[in-house]
């Protein structure tokens, strides 16, 4: 997933550290990455940040964008598993029983507030 982000409202030429973390629906926060950025002549900058993110649970996650150690803004990311409508072949379990595993795909989307 890539995040396109525009920041403004600071001194031109200022360098700040921007950190990204993902907050799961249960409140756990996982560090993702950090970047040092330099603000341009107008006091702003644009970033394209590749985010290597794995979702362990479904639900509404929050991507926190931190500048100078404080949360500047948050981006909602909703993650859910969706059935593909097909099922994997039936497998024989040890002891002669069988079980079926429905095929599923993972889907994540950025939501707007």
N, CA, C and O of each residue as an XYZ file, in Angstrom:
452
protein
N       0.853     -1.154      0.000
C       0.000      0.000      0.000
C       0.909      1.229      0.000
O       1.913      1.264      0.711
N       0.558      2.221     -0.787
C       1.285      3.492     -0.811
C       0.391      4.596     -0.257
O      -0.821      4.596     -0.474
N       0.991      5.516      0.445
C       0.272      6.655      1.000
C       0.831      7.921      0.376
O       2.039      8.154      0.407
N      -0.043      8.734     -0.189
C       0.336     10.039     -0.709
C      -0.100     11.064      0.333
O      -1.264     11.111      0.729
N       0.855     11.882      0.769
C       0.607     12.779      1.881
C       1.177     14.157      1.576
O       2.310     14.266      1.108
N       0.413     15.202      1.832
C       0.887     16.582      1.686
C       0.844     17.250      3.055
O      -0.179     17.225      3.738
N       1.957     17.840      3.441
C       2.054     18.541      4.718
C       2.365     20.005      4.454
O       3.101     20.333      3.523
N       1.805     20.877      5.270
C       2.088     22.308      5.114
C       2.030     22.992      6.469
O       1.653     22.390      7.475
N       2.418     24.283      6.473
C       2.250     25.086      7.671
C       3.433     25.117      8.597
O       3.246     25.201      9.811
N       4.645     25.054      8.085
C       5.832     25.149      8.933
C       6.865     26.044      8.245
O       6.635     26.533      7.139
N       7.987     26.250      8.899
C       9.042     27.096      8.339
C       9.691     26.441      7.127
O       9.920     25.231      7.112
N       9.983     27.238      6.124
C      10.697     26.750      4.948
C      12.072     26.256      5.365
O      12.747     26.889      6.178
N      12.484     25.128      4.809
C      13.800     24.575      5.086
C      13.895     23.756      6.353
O      14.939     23.157      6.609
N      12.849     23.706      7.153
C      12.855     22.944      8.400
C      12.881     21.446      8.096
O      12.168     20.984      7.205
N      13.684     20.698      8.819
C      13.727     19.239      8.682
C      13.057     18.626      9.905
O      13.379     18.977     11.040
N      12.132     17.717      9.668
C      11.411     17.027     10.746
C      11.409     15.532     10.476
O      11.554     15.089      9.336
N      11.243     14.768     11.537
C      11.088     13.329     11.406
C       9.596     12.995     11.395
O       8.856     13.410     12.288
N       9.162     12.249     10.388
C       7.775     11.801     10.287
C       7.770     10.291     10.509
O       8.472      9.553      9.817
N       6.978      9.837     11.474
C       6.888      8.413     11.799
C       5.466      7.932     11.535
O       4.499      8.672     11.714
N       5.359      6.683     11.107
C       4.069      6.081     10.782
C       3.885      4.833     11.632
O       4.787      4.001     11.734
N       2.701      4.709     12.245
C       2.367      3.483     12.971
C       0.920      3.128     12.680
O       0.112      3.986     12.326
N       0.608      1.845     12.834
C      -0.735      1.340     12.566
C      -1.360      0.891     13.874
O      -0.784      0.092     14.613
N      -2.560      1.421     14.153
C      -3.290      1.062     15.366
C      -4.419      0.113     14.987
O      -5.275      0.452     14.170
N      -4.417     -1.071     15.581
C      -5.430     -2.083     15.280
C      -6.734     -1.768     16.014
O      -6.749     -0.912     16.899
N      -7.828     -2.448     15.658
C      -9.107     -2.204     16.330
C      -9.058     -2.423     17.843
O      -9.836     -1.810     18.574
N      -8.159     -3.283     18.324
C      -8.068     -3.518     19.772
C      -7.123     -2.536     20.471
O      -6.890     -2.655     21.674
N      -6.573     -1.559     19.721
C      -5.760     -0.516     20.339
C      -4.260     -0.727     20.274
O      -3.498      0.182     20.604
N      -3.816     -1.911     19.854
C      -2.369     -2.158     19.739
C      -1.790     -1.311     18.617
O      -2.399     -1.168     17.556
N      -0.605     -0.750     18.859
C       0.063      0.071     17.850
C       1.337     -0.619     17.390
O       2.114     -1.121     18.202
N       1.546     -0.638     16.061
C       2.710     -1.282     15.473
C       3.462     -0.256     14.631
O       2.894      0.329     13.708
N       4.736     -0.036     14.947
C       5.575      0.880     14.182
C       5.713      0.371     12.753
O       5.875     -0.829     12.532
N       5.647      1.294     11.768
C       5.792      0.905     10.366
C       7.103      1.430      9.796
O       7.951      0.646      9.369
N       7.275      2.748      9.786
C       8.482      3.339      9.213
C       8.646      4.770      9.691
O       7.739      5.340     10.298
N       9.784      5.337      9.420
C      10.040      6.739      9.739
C      10.833      7.361      8.591
O      11.606      6.676      7.921
N      10.641      8.643      8.372
C      11.362      9.370      7.328
C      11.721     10.755      7.830
O      10.938     11.385      8.541
N      12.898     11.229      7.466
C      13.250     12.623      7.702
C      12.876     13.400      6.456
O      13.249     13.022      5.345
N      12.138     14.486      6.641
C      11.700     15.287      5.501
C      12.151     16.731      5.686
O      12.295     17.214      6.809
N      12.369     17.406      4.566
C      12.707     18.826      4.606
C      11.594     19.583      3.891
O      11.235     19.277      2.754
N      11.062     20.574      4.588
C       9.978     21.367      4.033
C      10.540     22.359      3.018
O      11.617     22.921      3.214
N       9.795     22.565      1.932
C      10.233     23.430      0.836
C      10.084     24.909      1.145
O       9.796     25.299      2.276
N      10.283     25.712      0.133
C      10.265     27.175      0.270
C       8.920     27.706      0.771
O       8.877     28.723      1.463
N       7.842     27.038      0.433
C       6.515     27.491      0.872
C       6.140     26.882      2.226
O       5.022     27.080      2.701
N       7.055     26.147      2.846
C       6.769     25.547      4.150
C       5.978     24.266      4.073
O       5.375     23.852      5.063
N       5.966     23.622      2.903
C       5.211     22.379      2.754
C       6.035     21.301      2.079
O       7.156     21.553      1.635
N       5.488     20.113      2.001
C       6.139     19.017      1.280
C       5.092     17.985      0.886
O       4.010     17.915      1.469
N       5.437     17.198     -0.105
C       4.592     16.081     -0.538
C       5.402     14.807     -0.410
O       6.584     14.772     -0.752
N       4.757     13.758      0.085
C       5.423     12.476      0.289
C       4.641     11.364     -0.386
O       3.410     11.374     -0.396
N       5.355     10.417     -0.944
C       4.765      9.159     -1.384
C       5.476      8.089     -0.563
O       6.660      7.816     -0.767
N       4.744      7.493      0.359
C       5.341      6.592      1.341
C       4.868      5.164      1.086
O       3.676      4.881      1.209
N       5.789      4.253      0.730
C       5.399      2.842      0.620
C       5.243      2.261      2.022
O       6.146      2.373      2.852
N       4.105      1.644      2.280
C       3.820      1.087      3.607
C       3.714     -0.427      3.497
O       2.817     -0.944      2.831
N       4.621     -1.131      4.144
C       4.584     -2.584      4.183
C       3.787     -2.982      5.422
O       4.325     -3.056      6.526
N       2.503     -3.236      5.219
C       1.585     -3.443      6.339
C       0.937     -4.818      6.239
O       0.534     -5.249      5.158
N       0.843     -5.501      7.377
C       0.096     -6.756      7.455
C      -1.024     -6.573      8.462
O      -0.815     -6.024      9.544
N      -2.196     -7.028      8.108
C      -3.350     -6.918      8.994
C      -3.609     -8.267      9.635
O      -3.845     -9.256      8.941
N      -3.566     -8.309     10.963
C      -3.811     -9.558     11.682
C      -5.294     -9.751     11.985
O      -5.754    -10.879     12.161
N      -6.041     -8.649     12.045
C      -7.465     -8.737     12.376
C      -8.281     -7.868     11.440
O      -7.779     -6.892     10.881
N      -9.534     -8.227     11.276
C     -10.458     -7.414     10.495
C     -10.872     -6.192     11.302
O     -10.708     -6.156     12.521
N     -11.401     -5.209     10.622
C     -11.954     -4.060     11.303
C     -11.301     -2.751     10.899
O     -10.529     -2.682      9.942
N     -11.634     -1.717     11.653
C     -11.141     -0.381     11.375
C      -9.790     -0.168     12.055
O      -9.695     -0.184     13.282
N      -8.769      0.028     11.267
C      -7.420      0.308     11.745
C      -7.146      1.788     11.511
O      -7.796      2.410     10.670
N      -6.200      2.357     12.238
C      -5.834      3.760     12.062
C      -4.355      3.862     11.748
O      -3.518      3.330     12.478
N      -4.035      4.545     10.659
C      -2.656      4.843     10.314
C      -2.337      6.205     10.925
O      -2.864      7.228     10.489
N      -1.475      6.210     11.933
C      -1.114      7.444     12.624
C       0.110      8.056     11.965
O       1.098      7.365     11.720
N       0.047      9.353     11.677
C       1.175     10.088     11.123
C       1.671     11.020     12.222
O       0.967     11.939     12.642
N       2.896     10.767     12.679
C       3.486     11.491     13.800
C       4.588     12.419     13.299
O       5.438     12.004     12.511
N       4.579     13.673     13.751
C       5.642     14.629     13.435
C       6.155     15.168     14.763
O       5.383     15.594     15.621
N       7.474     15.138     14.911
C       8.113     15.627     16.136
C       7.553     14.941     17.382
O       7.421     15.567     18.433
N       7.222     13.647     17.261
C       6.759     12.876     18.406
C       5.296     13.025     18.760
O       4.846     12.448     19.750
N       4.527     13.791     17.973
C       3.086     13.980     18.242
C       2.267     13.523     17.039
O       2.690     13.684     15.895
N       1.083     12.948     17.307
C       0.207     12.546     16.206
C      -0.309     13.806     15.521
O      -0.998     14.626     16.129
N       0.038     13.943     14.243
C      -0.403     15.083     13.450
C      -1.779     14.826     12.855
O      -2.654     15.692     12.884
N      -1.959     13.620     12.314
C      -3.234     13.238     11.723
C      -3.332     11.720     11.699
O      -2.348     11.015     11.923
N      -4.537     11.228     11.423
C      -4.794      9.792     11.369
C      -5.588      9.487     10.107
O      -6.442     10.273      9.697
N      -5.300      8.342      9.493
C      -6.010      7.909      8.289
C      -6.709      6.592      8.612
O      -6.057      5.633      9.023
N      -8.036      6.535      8.428
C      -8.733      5.267      8.691
C      -8.481      4.264      7.565
O      -8.529      4.616      6.387
N      -8.215      3.021      7.936
C      -8.032      1.934      6.974
C      -8.920      0.792      7.432
O      -8.707      0.226      8.504
N      -9.918      0.449      6.622
C     -10.825     -0.641      6.977
C     -10.356     -1.906      6.280
O     -10.126     -1.907      5.071
N     -10.216     -2.981      7.040
C      -9.745     -4.256      6.497
C     -10.772     -5.328      6.773
O     -11.298     -5.442      7.880
N     -11.056     -6.135      5.721
C     -11.986     -7.249      5.900
C     -11.612     -8.396      4.976
O     -11.028     -8.194      3.912
N     -11.963     -9.607      5.407
C     -11.817    -10.774      4.555
C     -13.110    -10.936      3.786
O     -14.197    -10.747      4.332
N     -12.989    -11.286      2.512
C     -14.180    -11.516      1.692
C     -14.094    -12.882      1.052
O     -13.033    -13.295      0.584
N     -15.211    -13.581      1.032
C     -15.261    -14.873      0.377
C     -15.249    -14.667     -1.125
O     -15.866    -13.727     -1.628
N     -14.546    -15.546     -1.855
C     -14.510    -15.446     -3.309
C     -15.716    -16.115     -3.944
O     -15.932    -16.016     -5.151
N     -16.503    -16.801     -3.113
C     -17.681    -17.484     -3.638
C     -17.375    -18.891     -4.114
O     -18.283    -19.616     -4.521
N     -16.115    -19.288     -4.071
C     -15.737    -20.651     -4.439
C     -15.111    -21.305     -3.226
O     -14.656    -20.635     -2.300
N     -15.097    -22.585     -3.249
C     -14.501    -23.299     -2.131
C     -13.344    -24.141     -2.621
O     -13.339    -24.634     -3.749
N     -12.374    -24.293     -1.756
C     -11.239    -25.158     -2.057
C     -11.732    -26.607     -2.048
O     -12.747    -26.911     -1.422
N     -11.027    -27.492     -2.732
C     -11.449    -28.904     -2.725
C     -11.504    -29.458     -1.307
O     -10.739    -29.055     -0.430
N     -12.428    -30.394     -1.107
C     -12.545    -31.044      0.193
C     -11.282    -31.850      0.455
O     -10.799    -32.565     -0.422
N     -10.758    -31.730      1.655
C      -9.549    -32.452      2.024
C      -9.905    -33.521      3.054
O     -10.759    -33.309      3.915
N      -9.250    -34.650      2.955
C      -9.472    -35.715      3.924
C      -8.603    -35.461      5.138
O      -7.386    -35.310      5.028
N      -9.232    -35.418      6.281
C      -8.506    -35.181      7.528
C      -7.982    -36.494      8.067
O      -8.514    -37.554      7.737
N      -6.936    -36.443      8.899
C      -6.448    -37.677      9.531
C      -7.584    -38.352     10.291
O      -8.365    -37.673     10.958
N      -7.689    -39.662     10.204
C      -8.737    -40.402     10.890
C      -9.955    -40.614     10.019
O     -10.945    -41.180     10.481
N      -9.911    -40.171      8.753
C     -10.993    -40.454      7.826
C     -12.032    -39.368      7.668
O     -12.830    -39.430      6.733
N     -12.058    -38.367      8.549
C     -13.035    -37.288      8.398
C     -12.642    -36.351      7.275
O     -11.580    -36.503      6.672
N     -13.477    -35.407      7.000
C     -13.129    -34.427      5.973
C     -13.510    -33.038      6.458
O     -14.363    -32.879      7.331
N     -12.871    -32.049      5.885
C     -13.236    -30.674      6.199
C     -13.054    -29.828      4.945
O     -12.259    -30.159      4.065
N     -13.785    -28.759      4.881
C     -13.696    -27.866      3.737
C     -13.196    -26.511      4.204
O     -13.554    -26.043      5.284
N     -12.376    -25.894      3.389
C     -11.887    -24.553      3.679
C     -12.365    -23.630      2.578
O     -11.933    -23.785      1.436
N     -13.237    -22.674      2.867
C     -13.652    -21.750      1.817
C     -12.487    -20.838      1.439
O     -11.720    -20.391      2.292
N     -12.380    -20.581      0.164
C     -11.341    -19.659     -0.301
C     -11.746    -18.250      0.102
O     -12.929    -17.912      0.095
N     -10.784    -17.448      0.446
C     -11.068    -16.078      0.851
C      -9.977    -15.171      0.333
O      -8.842    -15.604      0.136
N     -10.308    -13.941      0.116
C      -9.310    -12.946     -0.247
C      -9.313    -11.853      0.805
O     -10.331    -11.597      1.447
N      -8.198    -11.227      0.971
C      -8.101    -10.122      1.910
C      -8.301     -8.828      1.152
O      -7.758     -8.649      0.062
N      -9.070     -7.936      1.721
C      -9.322     -6.650      1.070
C      -9.115     -5.540      2.078
O      -9.648     -5.588      3.186
N      -8.357     -4.562      1.702
C      -8.159     -3.391      2.554
C      -8.518     -2.156      1.771
O      -8.292     -2.116      0.561
N      -9.063     -1.153      2.408
C      -9.367      0.082      1.695
C      -9.205      1.253      2.637
O      -9.477      1.163      3.835
N      -8.760      2.336      2.072
C      -8.709      3.578      2.832
C     -10.111      4.157      2.823
O     -10.763      4.184      1.779
N     -10.571      4.609      3.946
C     -11.901      5.196      4.022
C     -11.767      6.687      4.292
O     -10.814      7.127      4.935
N     -12.702      7.440      3.809
C     -12.660      8.873      4.074
C     -13.680      9.207      5.140
O     -14.773      8.644      5.190
N     -13.290     10.143      5.993
C     -14.122     10.484      7.142
C     -15.240     11.346      6.759
O     -16.043     11.729      7.610
